[in-house]
């Protein structure tokens, strides 16, 4: 809902509760008697009591002011009882509004679960709205009736006092009210910018390997810098308006006292008594200005917060990641096309200038659409090879080509045609749908989404989580469940080259078989770093790394040609993996 409708709804809400407002006004009027008698009692005690040599009368007037304070406390109790009748219906109405919208969306789109923000709106945000509204009602009511009591008191003491006090008070209040809506807009912009930057940095930190593998380093860096600049601009704008609000507070809070003191000789010449002058100062310093200061602080803090929360409670659902602008799916998957040919020419790589090469003079060609499985002893360089093909690592010598174009660590169209799923699957805190669409630059149809989740066996997990739009808490998922989500994401991706680096190691054999069959049936070129013999048997070819030589062939060919492969097969059988 647009911001312009919030005042309309507010007027409608208050109009239906006139009786409650009348009761609040009545109790507030009784409470304001202490304000009136506070300054007036001081003036009468001084002029007609102590300065006139009649201390008893002075004490009596002060006693009247003290009794008014006690009476005001009793009236405050009635105010709080009336406040509950105003505030609780607001919270109930907001909860009904949020729940109704969520149910309507569920009816319109039955495949979707409740938006992940609904729970927050129903609990935390509705409570913030209720508490902020209650605070504003209390403060605004207090200021209005305190001002009435003080102004009537000033008029009763001497009408000339109003000429001195009211103009700067009205000017400061007008300046403050003029800053209120712009301040709320700047506060909202700053909160949005801060949330966007926090979300971006969190996702970049947890998905750094995916970013590099997808060739998204340059675009993600540019987006992050843009979000940093946006937050800085929002903070500077907010600070400027905060300065304007401070000026308004100074005009309304300090200028009336200053003018009263400066004009004191003129007022005394016109017959104002010392008691009346002291009573006027009492009204200003003990009642009017503190109430004004509290009002401005509350409107500037709770009022801004209330506007922002009401805007979010009454607005339509928005994807958290789309609102924040974080890691667009186009950053991780590139242009689609036919299955690419992968070629490594004399590739050598070491983790340091003095370290022994992990990959040495490797020549390898993976034909378009081929399913290649990479095997070898632990630590031999299988993951290093996958990272070299993905562009996460750069070879010291030689070159890695995809469809004849060199693979670069970031950027470039060629580097946007692949997806790497490592052993530690990357799942972020958003909905299941957003996790699955993370690598889809143009989104995906419902049919494609259903086909991908069914292919990798993700359906039962989605049902248990609550549907595609249910929130995902990565910490609550097992490693196998995180791998399933990452596999579904890769399968749905349009990238024609998929690299699975032990991406199924936490799945049971049946789930692994289903996932690998799904990727084998998927159009494109597939490279799998395997940890089970069954994976090698399902491949078109198998690459065996042994640190010195690399042997490539079918499963049956390697059983005849490679003693290391035979040993690996024997180990797999012995371990019953």
DRENFI-445994 format. One line per 3 residues: number of its first residue (from 1); for each residue x, y, z of C-alpha. Coordinates in nm, 4 decimals. Each point is the difference from the previous one (the first is absolute). Layout:
NUM> X Y Z; ...
***
This chain:
1> 0.0000 0.0000 0.0000; 0.1270 0.3505 -0.0762; 0.1055 0.2266 0.2812
4> -0.2786 0.2506 -0.0817; -0.2632 -0.2466 0.1229; 0.1424 -0.0245 0.3527
7> -0.1519 0.3341 0.1127; -0.3319 -0.1000 -0.1589; -0.0073 -0.3267 0.1905
10> 0.1057 0.1796 0.3181; -0.2873 0.2477 -0.0252; -0.2411 -0.2843 -0.0687
13> 0.1309 -0.1931 0.3009; -0.0315 0.2998 0.2338; -0.3417 0.0990 -0.1333
16> -0.1389 -0.3383 0.1077; 0.1260 0.0608 0.3558; -0.1319 0.3466 0.0803
19> -0.1361 -0.1151 0.3359; 0.3410 -0.1266 0.1072; 0.1591 0.3274 -0.1133
22> -0.2571 0.2018 0.1965; 0.0783 -0.1972 0.3166; 0.3727 0.0533 -0.0526
25> -0.0582 0.3720 -0.0512; -0.2031 0.0214 0.3200; 0.2649 -0.1676 0.2118
28> 0.2688 0.2093 -0.1669; -0.1906 0.3182 0.0770; -0.0109 -0.0966 0.3664
31> 0.3703 -0.0779 -0.0111; 0.0770 0.3426 -0.1518; -0.1329 0.1689 0.3150
34> 0.3328 -0.0680 0.1675; 0.1755 0.1859 -0.2814; -0.2261 0.3028 0.0372
37> 0.0233 0.0085 0.3797; 0.3754 -0.0632 -0.0058; 0.1020 0.3341 -0.1496
40> -0.3036 0.1909 0.1236; 0.0464 -0.1252 0.3568; 0.3681 0.1084 -0.0013
43> -0.0974 0.3488 -0.1217; -0.2782 0.0401 0.2585; 0.2184 -0.1369 0.2801
46> 0.2687 0.2546 -0.0801; -0.2142 0.3096 -0.0726; -0.2773 -0.0460 0.2569
49> 0.1901 -0.2023 0.2523; 0.3744 0.0215 0.0579; 0.0684 0.3415 -0.1623
52> -0.3068 0.1457 0.1761; 0.1194 -0.1282 0.3370; -0.2717 -0.2640 0.0287
55> 0.1876 -0.3287 0.0088; -0.3113 -0.2016 0.0853; -0.1690 0.1008 -0.3243
58> 0.3188 -0.0841 -0.1900; 0.0175 -0.3439 0.1561; -0.3693 -0.0536 -0.0714
61> 0.0463 0.0726 -0.3705; 0.2970 -0.2364 -0.0165; -0.2121 -0.2631 0.1738
64> -0.2692 0.0451 -0.2649; 0.2638 -0.0611 -0.2705; 0.1177 -0.3130 0.1835
67> -0.3547 -0.1359 0.0306; -0.0453 0.0604 -0.3737; 0.2998 -0.2250 -0.0660
70> -0.1584 -0.2813 0.2019; -0.3292 0.0551 -0.1791; 0.1843 -0.0116 -0.3335
73> 0.1491 -0.3369 0.0934; -0.3500 -0.1389 0.0553; -0.1047 0.1342 -0.3405
76> 0.3040 -0.1673 -0.1595; -0.1339 -0.3390 0.1097; -0.3200 0.0660 -0.1935
79> 0.2052 0.1018 -0.3015; 0.1820 -0.3347 -0.0080; -0.3265 -0.1893 0.0257
82> -0.1373 0.1917 -0.2974; 0.3237 -0.0460 -0.1909; -0.0389 -0.3784 0.0036
85> -0.3405 0.0367 -0.1687; 0.1704 0.1916 -0.2812; 0.3274 -0.1888 -0.0439
88> -0.1080 -0.3649 0.0185; -0.2506 0.0314 -0.2898; 0.2820 0.1440 -0.2119
91> 0.2173 -0.3057 0.0565; -0.2935 -0.2343 -0.0591; -0.0858 0.1779 -0.3240
94> 0.3577 -0.0189 -0.1268; 0.0197 -0.3715 0.0820; -0.3286 -0.0627 -0.1826
97> 0.1227 0.1979 -0.2988; 0.3271 -0.1916 -0.0269; -0.1652 -0.3387 0.0525
100> -0.2751 0.0759 -0.2526; 0.2517 0.1005 -0.2638; 0.2097 -0.3121 0.0622
103> -0.3064 -0.2243 -0.0296; -0.1124 0.1786 -0.3163; 0.3392 -0.0550 -0.1571
106> -0.0071 -0.3649 0.1018; -0.3415 -0.0428 -0.1654; 0.1139 0.1800 -0.3162
109> 0.3215 -0.2055 -0.0115; -0.0596 -0.3269 0.1863; 0.3457 -0.1317 -0.0830
112> 0.1542 0.2749 0.2054; 0.0477 -0.0064 0.3746; -0.0290 0.3032 0.2226
115> 0.2491 0.2757 -0.0759; 0.2987 -0.0192 0.2338; -0.0695 0.3522 0.1241
118> -0.3560 -0.0787 0.1120; 0.1096 -0.1394 0.3370; 0.2063 0.3122 0.0660
121> -0.2937 0.2217 -0.0952; -0.2395 -0.1922 0.2209; 0.2282 0.0133 0.3050
124> 0.2876 0.2428 0.0198; -0.1158 0.2708 -0.2405; -0.3583 0.0106 0.1263
127> 0.1308 0.0358 0.3568; 0.2317 0.2823 -0.1097; -0.2968 0.1736 -0.1624
130> -0.2124 -0.0392 0.3138; 0.2713 0.1234 0.2391; 0.0982 0.2910 -0.2249
133> -0.3616 0.1035 -0.0464; -0.0645 -0.0165 0.3752; 0.3057 0.2131 0.0703
136> -0.0990 0.2572 -0.2595; -0.3567 0.0251 0.1297; 0.1263 0.0525 0.3545
139> 0.2558 0.2608 -0.0987; -0.2205 0.1886 -0.2474; -0.2914 0.0067 0.2434
142> 0.2291 0.1161 0.2788; 0.1421 0.2821 -0.2111; -0.3395 0.1237 -0.1204
145> -0.1580 0.0202 0.3446; 0.3183 0.1181 0.1695; 0.0183 0.2793 -0.2563
148> -0.3654 0.0878 0.0635; 0.0545 0.0151 0.3747; 0.3194 0.2041 -0.0353
151> -0.1428 0.2435 -0.2567; -0.3172 0.0556 0.2027; 0.2212 0.0550 0.3032
154> 0.2152 0.2556 -0.1862; -0.3120 0.1784 -0.1200; -0.1381 0.0044 0.3565
157> 0.3238 0.1515 0.1312; 0.0441 0.2598 -0.2763; -0.1088 -0.0107 -0.3665
160> 0.3277 0.1716 -0.0970; 0.1834 -0.3218 0.0862; -0.1682 -0.1754 -0.2922
163> 0.1437 0.2583 -0.2422; 0.3517 -0.0860 0.1170; -0.0336 -0.3786 0.0364
166> -0.2352 -0.1226 -0.2728; 0.1712 0.1203 -0.3242; 0.3372 -0.1781 0.0513
169> -0.1829 -0.3048 0.1335; -0.2232 -0.0233 -0.3092; 0.2948 0.0704 -0.2315
172> 0.2123 -0.2772 0.1493; -0.2894 -0.2464 -0.0040; -0.0788 0.0849 -0.3631
175> 0.3640 -0.0509 -0.0993; 0.0048 -0.3350 0.1749; -0.3238 -0.1193 -0.1615
178> 0.1404 0.1033 -0.3383; 0.2949 -0.2360 0.0547; -0.2075 -0.2948 0.1205
181> -0.1034 -0.1611 -0.3299; 0.3330 0.0609 -0.1773; 0.1754 -0.1404 0.3067
184> -0.2169 -0.3123 -0.0127; 0.0738 -0.0432 -0.3696; 0.3754 0.0348 0.0615
187> -0.0221 -0.2438 0.2921; -0.1804 -0.2511 -0.2181; 0.2567 0.0437 -0.2772
190> 0.2868 -0.0482 0.2447; -0.1545 -0.3163 0.1480; -0.0572 -0.1443 -0.3471
193> 0.3566 0.0842 -0.1049; 0.1420 -0.1508 0.3175; -0.2029 -0.3200 -0.0429
196> 0.1051 -0.0250 -0.3642; 0.3684 0.0392 0.0836; -0.0163 -0.2455 0.2908
199> -0.1736 -0.2582 -0.2152; 0.2495 0.0483 -0.2820; 0.3044 -0.0342 0.2247
202> -0.1443 -0.3060 0.1745; -0.0691 -0.1776 -0.3251; 0.3337 0.0926 -0.1529
205> 0.1824 -0.1298 0.3082; -0.1794 -0.3341 0.0064; -0.0125 -0.0451 -0.3769
208> 0.3416 0.1315 -0.1008; 0.0978 -0.3209 -0.1738; -0.3243 -0.0006 -0.1981
211> 0.0579 0.3622 -0.0982; 0.3473 -0.0766 -0.1308; -0.1068 -0.3219 -0.1660
214> -0.2841 0.1807 -0.1738; 0.2310 0.2761 -0.1239; -0.1979 0.2589 0.1932
217> 0.2829 0.1709 0.1888; -0.0029 0.3252 -0.1936; -0.3770 0.0393 -0.0085
220> -0.0393 -0.0951 0.3682; 0.2776 0.2431 0.0992; -0.1652 0.2761 -0.2017
223> -0.3370 -0.0720 0.1595; 0.1528 -0.0044 0.3477; 0.1750 0.3331 -0.0563
226> -0.3247 0.1447 -0.1311; -0.1814 -0.1130 0.3157; 0.2744 0.1494 0.2192
229> -0.0311 0.3315 -0.1844; -0.3799 -0.0132 0.0294; 0.0170 -0.0520 0.3766
232> 0.2512 0.2838 0.0370; -0.2266 0.2338 -0.1958; -0.2999 -0.1031 0.2087
235> 0.1958 0.0552 0.3222; 0.1125 0.3472 -0.1068; -0.3532 0.0973 -0.0997
238> -0.1340 -0.1300 0.3314; 0.2658 0.1963 0.1898; -0.0938 0.3232 -0.1785
241> -0.3642 -0.0365 0.0959; 0.0985 -0.0936 0.3539; 0.1890 0.3294 0.0142
244> -0.3085 0.1851 -0.1196; -0.2042 -0.1695 0.2718; 0.2552 0.1076 0.2614
247> -0.0342 0.3610 -0.1191; -0.3780 -0.0221 0.0309; 0.0325 -0.1386 0.3505
250> 0.2321 0.2856 0.0946; -0.2398 0.2611 -0.1366; -0.3002 -0.1454 0.1818
253> 0.1817 -0.1042 0.3168; 0.2408 0.2830 0.0742; -0.1194 0.3095 -0.1839
256> -0.3188 0.0538 0.2112; 0.2014 0.0051 0.3244; 0.2590 0.2309 -0.1534
259> -0.2634 0.2412 -0.1292; -0.1806 -0.0024 0.3334; 0.3184 0.0965 0.1838
262> 0.0940 0.2656 -0.2580; -0.3491 0.1523 0.0084; -0.0255 -0.0130 0.3825
265> 0.0723 0.3798 0.0449; -0.2691 0.0862 -0.2572; -0.2496 -0.2324 0.1689
268> 0.0778 0.1377 0.3460; -0.0480 0.3545 -0.1297; -0.3463 -0.1037 -0.1209
271> -0.0935 -0.1109 0.3498; 0.0984 -0.3665 -0.0040; 0.0754 -0.1176 0.3518
274> 0.3040 -0.1994 0.1083; -0.2259 -0.2894 0.0912; -0.1563 -0.0013 -0.3470
277> 0.3464 0.0004 -0.1589; 0.1100 -0.2921 0.2183; -0.3268 -0.1799 -0.0762
280> 0.0608 0.0459 -0.3731; 0.3490 -0.1461 0.0370; -0.1518 -0.2891 0.1945
283> -0.2449 -0.0680 -0.2818; 0.2801 0.0049 -0.2563; 0.2740 -0.1917 0.1796
286> -0.2082 -0.2465 0.2017; -0.2919 -0.0764 -0.2300; -0.0140 0.1358 -0.3518
289> 0.3578 -0.0429 -0.1211; 0.0534 -0.3485 0.1514; -0.3258 -0.1141 -0.1613
292> 0.1080 0.1500 -0.3321; 0.3423 -0.1612 0.0233; -0.1575 -0.3401 0.0753
295> -0.2417 0.0420 -0.2914; 0.2767 0.0801 -0.2464; 0.2152 -0.2870 0.1192
298> -0.2906 -0.2427 -0.0207; -0.1132 0.1163 -0.3426; 0.3558 -0.0099 -0.1260
301> 0.0667 -0.3528 0.1292; -0.3195 -0.1956 0.0674; -0.1911 0.1939 -0.2658
304> 0.2532 -0.0781 -0.2694; 0.0156 -0.3627 0.1089; -0.3798 -0.0223 -0.0034
307> -0.0226 0.1379 -0.3537; 0.2619 -0.2444 -0.1264; -0.1607 -0.3002 0.1702
310> -0.3516 0.0932 -0.1136; 0.1287 0.0388 -0.3534; 0.1460 -0.3508 0.0125
313> -0.3008 -0.1535 0.1726; -0.2415 0.1411 -0.2549; 0.2150 -0.0476 -0.3106
316> -0.0094 -0.3006 -0.2269; 0.2439 -0.2880 0.0368; 0.3443 0.0614 -0.1369
319> 0.2772 -0.2476 -0.0428; 0.2626 0.0661 0.2639; 0.2822 -0.0451 -0.2435
322> -0.1731 0.2010 -0.2749; -0.0659 0.2844 0.2466; 0.3593 -0.0073 0.1230
325> 0.1462 -0.0266 -0.3498; 0.2420 -0.2745 0.0959; 0.1712 -0.2541 -0.2237
328> -0.2228 -0.0160 -0.3015; -0.0274 -0.3421 -0.1563; 0.1553 0.1302 -0.3197
331> 0.3251 0.0376 0.1881; 0.0482 -0.3739 0.0279; -0.1299 -0.1440 -0.3230
334> 0.0723 0.1265 -0.3421; -0.1315 -0.0189 -0.3501; -0.1474 -0.3286 -0.1004
337> 0.1069 -0.1897 -0.3084; 0.0944 -0.3445 -0.1200; 0.2101 -0.2315 0.2175
340> 0.3537 0.1444 0.0121; 0.3285 -0.1751 -0.0670; 0.2483 0.0264 0.2884
343> 0.3692 -0.0211 -0.0822; 0.3058 0.0182 0.2249; 0.3362 0.0509 -0.1713
346> 0.3149 -0.0779 0.1971; -0.1576 0.1371 0.3178; 0.2230 0.0276 0.3072
349> -0.1046 0.1416 0.3352; 0.1609 0.0250 0.3455; -0.1211 0.1667 0.3203
352> 0.3053 0.2217 0.0338; 0.3208 0.0830 -0.1860; 0.2064 -0.2596 0.1903
355> -0.2716 -0.2661 0.0350; -0.0098 -0.3198 -0.2025; -0.2551 0.0163 -0.2832
358> -0.3337 -0.1574 0.0776; -0.0813 -0.0202 -0.3699; 0.2926 -0.0447 -0.2404
361> -0.0076 0.0294 -0.3796; -0.3569 -0.1282 -0.0220; -0.1550 -0.0406 -0.3442
364> -0.3702 -0.0777 -0.0037; -0.2932 0.0409 -0.2354; -0.3607 -0.0392 0.1112
367> -0.2259 -0.0207 -0.3008; -0.3282 0.1932 -0.0230; -0.2711 -0.1757 0.1976
370> 0.2428 -0.2481 0.1527; -0.0299 -0.1285 0.3581; 0.3494 -0.0198 0.1508
373> 0.0746 -0.1276 0.3498; 0.3301 0.0900 0.1714; 0.1390 -0.2446 0.2571
376> 0.3227 -0.0423 0.1917; 0.1445 -0.0248 0.3504; -0.0880 0.2652 0.2558
379> 0.2033 0.3204 -0.0454; 0.1131 -0.0889 -0.3526; -0.1513 0.3123 -0.1606
382> -0.3559 -0.0922 -0.1039; -0.1568 0.3112 0.1566; 0.2876 0.2072 -0.1348
385> -0.0806 -0.1198 -0.3494; -0.3686 0.0894 0.0438; 0.0987 0.3447 0.1275
388> 0.2292 0.0542 -0.3001; -0.2781 -0.0849 -0.2439; -0.2438 0.2227 0.1919
391> 0.2423 0.2923 -0.0014; 0.0338 0.0138 0.3772; 0.3727 -0.0737 -0.0420
394> 0.2353 0.1193 -0.2756; 0.2588 -0.2435 -0.1396; 0.3674 0.0860 0.0423
397> 0.0658 -0.1344 -0.3494; -0.2177 -0.1136 -0.2826; -0.3582 0.1000 -0.0652
400> -0.3551 -0.1107 0.0692; -0.2407 0.0499 -0.2890; -0.3777 -0.0277 -0.0128
403> -0.1260 -0.0003 -0.3579; 0.3393 0.1309 -0.1057; -0.0023 0.3003 0.2320
406> 0.2314 0.0310 0.3012; -0.1619 -0.0318 0.3412; 0.0595 0.3047 0.2148
409> -0.0511 0.0316 0.3762; -0.2543 0.2793 -0.0360; -0.2062 0.1491 -0.2781
412> -0.0269 -0.0996 -0.3603; -0.2796 -0.1792 -0.1815; 0.1813 -0.3359 0.0086
415> 0.0294 0.0094 0.3764; -0.3740 0.0597 0.0250; -0.0842 -0.3340 -0.1630
418> 0.0847 -0.2268 0.2913; -0.1079 -0.0844 0.3519; 0.2120 -0.1642 0.2698
421> -0.1600 -0.1745 0.2974; 0.2648 -0.0739 0.2659; -0.0138 -0.2587 0.2758
424> -0.1073 0.2648 0.2537; -0.3278 0.1027 -0.1586; -0.0903 0.3686 0.0098
427> -0.3522 0.0665 0.1310; -0.1012 0.3472 0.1117; -0.2692 0.1288 0.2323
430> -0.2892 0.0694 -0.2358; -0.2871 -0.2047 -0.1403; 0.0442 -0.3384 -0.1668
433> -0.1091 0.1581 -0.3271; 0.2628 0.2726 0.0223; 0.2697 -0.2557 0.0749
436> -0.0982 -0.2025 -0.3050; -0.0244 0.3010 -0.2327; 0.3359 0.1356 0.1148
439> 0.1714 -0.1022 -0.3264; -0.2868 0.0846 -0.2383; 0.0540 0.3415 -0.1608
442> -0.3499 0.0158 -0.1474; -0.1869 -0.1962 0.2630; -0.1632 -0.3343 -0.0756
445> -0.3487 -0.1236 -0.0735; -0.1977 -0.1976 0.2537; 0.0307 -0.3055 -0.2235
448> 0.3797 0.0303 -0.0189; 0.0205 0.0485 0.3743; -0.2148 -0.3055 0.0652
451> 0.1979 -0.2092 -0.2506; 0.3351 0.0927 0.1571; -0.1105 -0.0689 0.3567
454> -0.1531 -0.3309 -0.1012; 0.3062 -0.1018 -0.2000; 0.2432 0.0326 0.2922
457> -0.2461 -0.1319 0.2591; -0.0505 0.3286 0.1803; -0.3792 -0.0259 0.0311
460> -0.0243 -0.1619 0.3466; 0.2366 0.2550 0.1505; -0.1980 0.2894 -0.1508
463> -0.3217 -0.1464 0.1414; 0.1575 -0.0356 0.3436; 0.1252 0.3599 -0.0051
466> -0.3472 0.1273 -0.0904; 0.0104 0.0608 -0.3742; 0.2068 0.1925 -0.2496
469> -0.0527 0.3326 0.1767; 0.0727 -0.1297 0.3481; 0.3016 0.1624 0.1670
472> 0.3255 -0.1940 0.0101; 0.2195 0.0002 0.3100; 0.3323 -0.1437 -0.1238
475> 0.1126 -0.0867 0.3528; -0.3033 -0.2260 0.0515; 0.0674 -0.2069 -0.3129
478> 0.2188 -0.3056 -0.0117; 0.2960 -0.0043 -0.2382; -0.1892 -0.2368 -0.2286
481> -0.3045 0.2285 -0.0067; 0.2176 0.2977 -0.0880; 0.1561 -0.2042 -0.2799
484> -0.3439 -0.0876 -0.1364; -0.0981 0.3682 -0.0170; 0.3290 0.0878 -0.1706
487> -0.0483 -0.2858 -0.2495; -0.3510 0.1207 -0.0798; 0.1385 0.3495 -0.0550
490> 0.2695 -0.1289 -0.2389; -0.2455 -0.2205 -0.1900; -0.2382 0.2939 -0.0491
493> 0.2822 0.2262 -0.1159; 0.0268 0.0653 -0.3748; 0.3804 -0.0386 0.0192
496> 0.1072 -0.2608 -0.2594; 0.3054 -0.1091 0.2027; -0.0536 -0.1461 0.3490
499> 0.2811 -0.0989 0.2356; -0.0916 -0.2071 0.3065; 0.2912 -0.0133 0.2455
502> -0.1085 -0.2840 0.2299; -0.3334 0.1785 0.0052; -0.1836 -0.3229 0.0924
505> 0.2403 -0.1321 0.2663; -0.2529 0.0491 0.2832; -0.2842 -0.1752 -0.1817
508> -0.0810 -0.3664 0.0364; 0.0805 -0.2201 -0.3034; -0.3590 -0.0009 -0.1292
511> -0.0327 0.3796 0.0231; 0.3417 0.0419 -0.1614; -0.0960 -0.2336 -0.2853
514> -0.3179 0.1959 -0.0653; 0.1803 0.3347 0.0058; 0.2795 -0.1118 -0.2323
517> -0.2492 -0.1565 -0.2409; -0.1880 0.3300 -0.0028; 0.3150 0.1902 -0.0984
520> 0.0983 -0.2654 -0.2544; -0.3423 0.0410 -0.1643; 0.0260 0.3786 0.0147
523> 0.1236 0.1666 -0.3222; 0.3565 0.1247 0.0321; 0.3497 -0.1100 0.0947
526> 0.0479 -0.1554 0.3438; 0.3196 -0.0426 0.2025; -0.0316 -0.1837 0.3313
529> 0.2613 -0.0449 0.2724; -0.1111 -0.3375 0.1373; 0.0416 -0.1918 0.3230
532> -0.1949 -0.3156 -0.0885; 0.0613 -0.2695 -0.2612; -0.3621 0.0250 -0.1110
535> 0.0663 0.3545 -0.1244; 0.2856 -0.1197 -0.2175; -0.2101 -0.2799 -0.1470
538> -0.2712 0.2479 -0.1034; 0.2443 0.2326 -0.1808; 0.0875 0.0102 -0.3679
541> 0.3669 0.0190 0.0948; 0.2070 -0.0005 0.3176; 0.3123 0.2073 0.0656
544> 0.2422 -0.1533 0.2501; 0.2455 0.2424 0.1657; 0.3057 -0.1440 0.1705
547> 0.2236 0.3056 0.0403; 0.2339 -0.0909 -0.2860; -0.2163 -0.1366 -0.2774
550> -0.3629 0.0442 -0.0925; -0.1767 -0.2888 -0.1651; -0.3356 0.0367 -0.1677
553> -0.2394 -0.2639 -0.1330; -0.3194 -0.1885 0.0663; -0.0529 -0.1950 0.3189
556> 0.0767 -0.3323 -0.1738; 0.3029 0.1391 -0.1802; 0.1512 0.1333 0.3202
559> -0.0471 -0.3300 0.1795; 0.2383 -0.1436 -0.2600; 0.2405 0.2949 -0.0385
562> 0.0321 0.1649 0.3465; 0.1226 -0.1794 0.3098; -0.0894 0.3081 0.2081
565> -0.3567 -0.0134 -0.1268; -0.0212 -0.3692 0.0858; 0.1272 0.0821 0.3496
568> -0.2587 0.2753 0.0374; -0.2757 -0.2352 -0.1106; 0.1216 -0.2585 0.2494
571> 0.0070 0.2577 0.2782; -0.3523 0.1120 -0.0884; -0.1262 -0.3556 0.0112
574> 0.1780 -0.0648 0.3296; -0.1527 0.3082 0.1577; -0.3439 -0.0820 -0.1516
577> -0.0441 0.3552 -0.1071
***
